[in-house]
C-alpha cells in the first residue's frame, strides 16, 4: 500500500443523498425585532452531502465511484444531478421520489461561528415500488459493470427500510460482492455479513447500551455482540479524538490519533468510510488501517465545513507521519 494507487478500484455507494448548503456572512448587530443576530454580506455555497459526499471522497482518492440513491422531484434534486455530473460521477442511477423533497441541510455561519442549522427533508421509509426500483438498478449495474465493493451509507432517511435492505443484501450475496456499512441506530442490527461494519462510539452505545468503565473492555464486549448478531467480518469503531478501534477477531486494538486540534467534525465520518471501502480487499494489519483512518479523519477535522481528502493530500500526510 506504499504507492496508494486506487485507480483500479470501483466502489458503488448506496445511501441517503443530501446537499450541504452554507450561508456565511458578517454579524455586526442584533435585530431590533428579536434578540437574534443579523447576517450581512451573505454568501451561499452548496456542496454534495451524505452519500453523495462519500462518493465524492472516493472519487477524490483516485477510485471510480458510482452511486444509487433517491432525490426529490425538485430544483435541489436537479442541482444534485448537475453537481455529481460535474465531478465525474454519473447521476443516471438516481431515483426520483415525488413524495419527498431532496434533503438539504442549511448551516448559517456568522463571523466564522455556527449560528443555526435548518434541515429540509423527509425521513419516511421508501415504499415497495421504490425498493424494487433500487433492486432493479443495482442488479443491472452489477451485471454490466465490475463493482469491487459496495458501500451502504445510512443516515436514517428511509432508503434502508426492511424490504429494501433485504433486497440489496440478497443481490450482493448472490453476486458475491463484498460490502462495507456505516450504520445508524434504526437499522443497526440488520446489515448482516458486512466485510466492514463501521459505527462511531455513540452509535455503539445507543445500540448496545451499558456503561463504559474501561474503554477497551467495553469495545471488546460490544464488538463480540455485534459480530454475534450481524456476522460482520471486521468491526471498526471511530472514537473521535481518541482514534479508532479495530476488531478482526477475538480482541481488538485501539489505534490512537495524533491529531492536534479539531476545527470541524463535519464530513469526517464520510472520509473514513470512503478510505475503508478502498482498503476492504487489501491484506493489511489493523495498525496500518488505523493509520489511514486517523489520517483522513484528521485532515477533514482540521478544516471548516464538509471537505474531501485528495489522493495527493493523503499520500503527503501519510509520508510525513509514517
C-alpha positions as CSV (number, residue, x, y, z in Angstrom):
1,X,0.0,0.0,0.0
2,X,3.0,2.3,-0.1
3,X,2.1,3.7,-3.6
4,X,-1.5,4.4,-2.6
5,X,-3.0,3.8,-6.0
6,X,-6.7,3.2,-6.0
7,X,-7.3,3.8,-9.7
8,X,-8.2,0.1,-10.2
9,X,-11.0,0.2,-7.6
10,X,-14.7,0.7,-8.4
11,X,-16.9,1.5,-5.4
12,X,-20.7,1.6,-5.6
13,X,-22.3,3.8,-3.0
14,X,-25.9,3.2,-2.0
15,X,-27.4,5.5,0.6
16,X,-29.1,8.7,1.6
17,X,-28.3,11.7,-0.6
18,X,-28.2,15.2,0.6
19,X,-26.9,18.7,-0.1
20,X,-25.0,20.8,2.4
21,X,-25.8,24.5,2.0
22,X,-23.8,27.2,3.7
23,X,-24.9,30.8,4.3
24,X,-21.9,32.7,5.6
25,X,-21.6,36.4,6.4
26,X,-20.8,39.0,9.0
27,X,-22.7,39.8,12.2
28,X,-22.3,43.3,13.4
29,X,-25.6,43.9,15.2
30,X,-28.7,42.4,16.7
31,X,-32.2,42.6,15.2
32,X,-34.5,45.2,16.7
33,X,-37.4,42.8,16.2
34,X,-35.9,40.0,18.4
35,X,-32.6,39.3,20.2
36,X,-31.1,37.5,17.2
37,X,-28.0,38.4,15.1
38,X,-28.4,39.9,11.6
39,X,-26.3,38.2,8.9
40,X,-24.9,40.7,6.4
41,X,-22.8,40.3,3.2
42,X,-24.1,36.8,3.0
43,X,-22.5,34.3,0.6
44,X,-24.1,31.0,-0.4
45,X,-22.2,27.8,-1.1
46,X,-23.7,24.3,-1.8
47,X,-21.7,21.1,-1.5
48,X,-22.5,17.4,-2.0
49,X,-23.5,15.8,1.3
50,X,-24.4,12.5,2.8
51,X,-23.9,9.5,0.5
52,X,-23.1,11.9,-2.4
53,X,-20.2,13.3,-0.4
54,X,-19.0,9.8,0.3
55,X,-18.9,9.1,-3.5
56,X,-17.1,12.4,-4.0
57,X,-14.5,11.3,-1.4
58,X,-13.9,8.0,-3.2
59,X,-13.5,9.9,-6.5
60,X,-11.1,12.4,-4.8
61,X,-9.0,9.4,-3.6
62,X,-8.5,8.3,-7.2
63,X,-11.0,5.5,-7.5
64,X,-14.1,5.1,-9.7
65,X,-17.4,5.9,-7.9
66,X,-21.0,5.1,-8.8
67,X,-24.0,5.9,-6.7
68,X,-27.6,4.8,-6.2
69,X,-29.9,7.0,-4.2
70,X,-33.2,8.8,-4.1
71,X,-33.8,12.5,-4.7
72,X,-37.0,14.6,-4.7
73,X,-38.8,16.0,-7.8
74,X,-37.5,19.5,-7.1
75,X,-34.8,22.1,-8.0
76,X,-32.4,20.7,-5.4
77,X,-32.7,17.2,-7.0
78,X,-31.7,18.7,-10.3
79,X,-28.9,20.5,-8.6
80,X,-27.7,17.2,-7.1
81,X,-27.6,15.6,-10.6
82,X,-25.7,18.5,-12.1
83,X,-23.1,18.7,-9.3
84,X,-22.5,14.9,-9.5
85,X,-22.0,15.1,-13.3
86,X,-19.6,18.0,-12.9
87,X,-17.3,15.9,-10.7
88,X,-17.4,12.9,-13.0
89,X,-19.9,10.8,-11.1
90,X,-22.9,9.5,-13.1
91,X,-26.3,10.6,-12.0
92,X,-28.2,8.0,-14.2
93,X,-28.8,5.7,-11.2
94,X,-30.6,8.3,-9.1
95,X,-34.3,7.6,-8.5
96,X,-36.8,10.4,-8.2
97,X,-39.4,10.1,-5.4
98,X,-42.2,12.5,-5.9
99,X,-43.4,12.0,-2.3
100,X,-40.3,13.6,-0.7
101,X,-38.1,16.6,-1.0
102,X,-34.4,16.4,-1.7
103,X,-32.6,16.6,1.7
104,X,-30.8,19.9,2.2
105,X,-29.0,20.9,5.4
106,X,-28.5,24.7,5.6
107,X,-25.9,25.9,8.0
108,X,-25.9,29.6,8.9
109,X,-22.5,30.9,9.8
110,X,-21.7,34.4,11.1
111,X,-18.2,35.7,11.9
112,X,-16.9,32.1,11.5
113,X,-19.3,30.9,14.2
114,X,-22.0,28.3,13.5
115,X,-25.3,30.1,14.4
116,X,-28.1,27.8,13.1
117,X,-28.8,24.7,11.1
118,X,-32.1,24.4,9.1
119,X,-33.0,20.9,7.7
120,X,-35.3,20.4,4.7
121,X,-36.0,16.7,4.5
122,X,-38.5,13.8,4.6
123,X,-37.5,10.8,6.6
124,X,-40.3,8.4,5.9
125,X,-39.4,4.9,4.7
126,X,-39.4,4.3,1.0
127,X,-42.3,2.2,-0.4
128,X,-42.1,-1.1,-2.1
129,X,-42.2,0.4,-5.6
130,X,-39.0,2.4,-4.9
131,X,-37.5,-0.6,-3.2
132,X,-38.0,-2.6,-6.4
133,X,-36.5,0.3,-8.5
134,X,-33.4,0.2,-6.3
135,X,-33.2,-3.6,-6.7
136,X,-33.5,-3.4,-10.4
137,X,-31.0,-0.6,-10.7
138,X,-28.5,-2.5,-8.5
139,X,-28.9,-5.7,-10.5
140,X,-28.4,-4.0,-13.8
141,X,-25.4,-2.1,-12.6
142,X,-23.6,-5.2,-11.2
143,X,-24.3,-7.2,-14.3
144,X,-22.9,-4.6,-16.7
145,X,-20.1,-3.1,-14.6
146,X,-17.4,-4.5,-12.4
147,X,-18.0,-3.5,-8.8
148,X,-15.3,-4.2,-6.3
149,X,-17.1,-3.2,-3.2
150,X,-20.5,-1.7,-2.3
151,X,-20.7,0.9,0.4
152,X,-24.0,1.2,2.3
153,X,-24.3,4.7,3.8
154,X,-27.2,5.1,6.2
155,X,-28.4,8.4,7.6
156,X,-31.8,7.3,8.7
157,X,-33.6,8.9,5.8
158,X,-35.7,5.9,4.8
159,X,-33.7,4.2,2.0
160,X,-32.7,1.1,4.0
161,X,-36.2,0.1,5.0
162,X,-36.6,-3.7,5.9
163,X,-37.7,-4.9,2.4
164,X,-35.3,-2.6,0.6
165,X,-32.2,-3.6,2.6
166,X,-33.2,-7.3,2.3
167,X,-33.3,-7.0,-1.5
168,X,-29.9,-5.2,-1.5
169,X,-28.2,-7.8,0.7
170,X,-29.7,-10.7,-1.3
171,X,-28.3,-9.3,-4.5
172,X,-24.8,-8.7,-3.0
173,X,-24.7,-12.2,-1.6
174,X,-25.9,-13.8,-4.9
175,X,-23.2,-11.9,-6.9
176,X,-20.6,-12.3,-4.1
177,X,-19.9,-8.6,-3.9
178,X,-18.5,-7.5,-0.5
179,X,-19.9,-4.5,1.2
180,X,-19.0,-2.1,4.0
181,X,-21.6,-0.3,6.0
182,X,-21.8,2.9,8.0
183,X,-24.9,2.2,10.1
184,X,-27.4,4.3,12.1
185,X,-29.4,3.1,15.1
186,X,-32.7,2.3,13.3
187,X,-31.2,-0.4,11.1
188,X,-28.1,-1.1,13.2
189,X,-28.7,-4.9,13.6
190,X,-30.0,-5.5,10.0
191,X,-26.8,-5.2,8.0
192,X,-25.7,-8.8,8.1
193,X,-22.5,-10.3,6.7
194,X,-20.7,-7.0,6.2
195,X,-17.0,-7.1,5.4
196,X,-16.5,-3.9,7.4
197,X,-19.1,-2.7,10.0
198,X,-18.2,0.9,11.0
199,X,-20.3,2.8,13.6
200,X,-18.9,5.5,15.8
201,X,-18.8,5.2,19.6
202,X,-22.1,7.0,20.3
203,X,-23.9,4.7,17.8
204,X,-22.4,1.7,19.5
205,X,-23.5,2.9,22.9
206,X,-27.0,3.6,21.6
207,X,-27.3,0.2,20.1
208,X,-25.5,-2.0,22.7
209,X,-26.1,0.0,25.9
210,X,-24.0,-0.5,29.0
211,X,-21.7,1.8,30.9
212,X,-18.1,2.5,29.9
213,X,-15.7,1.9,32.8
214,X,-12.7,0.8,30.7
215,X,-13.0,1.7,27.1
216,X,-11.0,-1.2,25.6
217,X,-13.0,-3.8,27.7
218,X,-16.3,-2.1,26.6
219,X,-15.4,-2.1,22.9
220,X,-14.2,-5.8,23.0
221,X,-17.5,-6.8,24.5
222,X,-19.6,-4.6,22.2
223,X,-17.7,-5.9,19.1
224,X,-18.3,-9.5,20.3
225,X,-22.1,-8.8,20.4
226,X,-22.1,-7.0,17.1
227,X,-20.3,-9.9,15.4
228,X,-22.6,-12.5,17.0
229,X,-25.7,-10.7,15.8
230,X,-24.6,-9.4,12.4
231,X,-21.8,-11.8,11.4
232,X,-19.6,-8.9,10.4
233,X,-16.1,-9.8,9.5
234,X,-14.3,-6.7,10.7
235,X,-15.7,-4.1,13.1
236,X,-14.2,-0.6,13.1
237,X,-15.4,1.9,15.7
238,X,-14.4,5.5,15.3
239,X,-13.6,7.3,18.6
240,X,-13.3,10.9,17.6
241,X,-10.2,12.5,19.2
242,X,-9.2,9.1,20.8
243,X,-8.6,7.5,17.4
244,X,-10.1,4.2,16.2
245,X,-10.9,0.7,17.5
246,X,-10.4,-2.2,15.1
247,X,-11.5,-5.8,15.8
248,X,-10.9,-8.6,13.3
249,X,-11.3,-11.5,15.7
250,X,-11.5,-12.2,19.4
251,X,-9.9,-9.0,20.7
252,X,-9.5,-5.6,19.1
253,X,-6.9,-2.7,19.1
254,X,-7.3,0.9,19.9
255,X,-5.1,2.9,17.5
256,X,-4.7,6.5,18.9
257,X,-4.6,9.5,16.7
258,X,-2.0,12.3,16.9
259,X,-4.5,15.0,15.7
260,X,-3.5,18.2,17.4
261,X,-6.8,20.1,17.1
262,X,-10.4,19.7,15.8
263,X,-11.8,22.6,13.9
264,X,-14.9,20.9,12.5
265,X,-16.0,17.3,12.5
266,X,-18.5,17.6,9.6
267,X,-17.6,15.1,6.9
268,X,-15.0,13.2,8.9
269,X,-17.2,10.0,9.0
270,X,-17.7,10.2,5.3
271,X,-14.0,10.4,4.6
272,X,-13.3,7.5,7.0
273,X,-15.8,5.1,5.4
274,X,-14.6,6.1,2.0
275,X,-11.0,5.0,2.7
276,X,-12.2,1.9,4.4
277,X,-14.1,0.9,1.3
278,X,-11.0,1.2,-0.8
279,X,-8.9,-0.8,1.8
280,X,-11.6,-3.6,2.1
281,X,-9.8,-6.1,-0.1
282,X,-6.3,-5.2,1.0
283,X,-4.4,-7.6,3.3
284,X,-3.0,-5.1,5.8
285,X,-2.8,-5.1,9.6
286,X,-5.1,-3.3,12.0
287,X,-2.4,-0.8,12.9
288,X,-2.0,0.3,9.2
289,X,-5.8,0.5,8.7
290,X,-5.9,2.7,11.8
291,X,-3.2,4.9,10.4
292,X,-5.2,5.5,7.3
293,X,-8.4,6.1,9.2
294,X,-6.8,8.6,11.7
295,X,-5.1,10.4,8.9
296,X,-8.1,11.0,6.6
297,X,-10.3,11.9,9.7
298,X,-7.6,14.3,10.9
299,X,-7.3,16.1,7.6
300,X,-11.1,16.7,7.4
301,X,-11.4,17.7,11.1
302,X,-8.8,20.4,10.7
303,X,-10.8,22.2,8.0
304,X,-14.0,24.2,8.2
305,X,-17.1,22.6,6.7
306,X,-17.5,19.4,4.8
307,X,-14.3,18.8,2.8
308,X,-12.8,16.0,0.8
309,X,-9.4,14.3,1.0
310,X,-7.4,14.1,-2.3
311,X,-5.1,11.2,-3.0
312,X,-2.1,13.5,-3.1
313,X,-3.0,15.1,0.2
314,X,-3.3,11.6,1.8
315,X,0.0,10.5,0.3
316,X,1.8,13.6,1.6
317,X,0.3,13.3,5.0
318,X,1.0,9.5,5.4
319,X,4.6,10.1,4.2
320,X,5.1,12.9,6.8
321,X,3.5,10.9,9.7
322,X,4.7,7.4,9.0
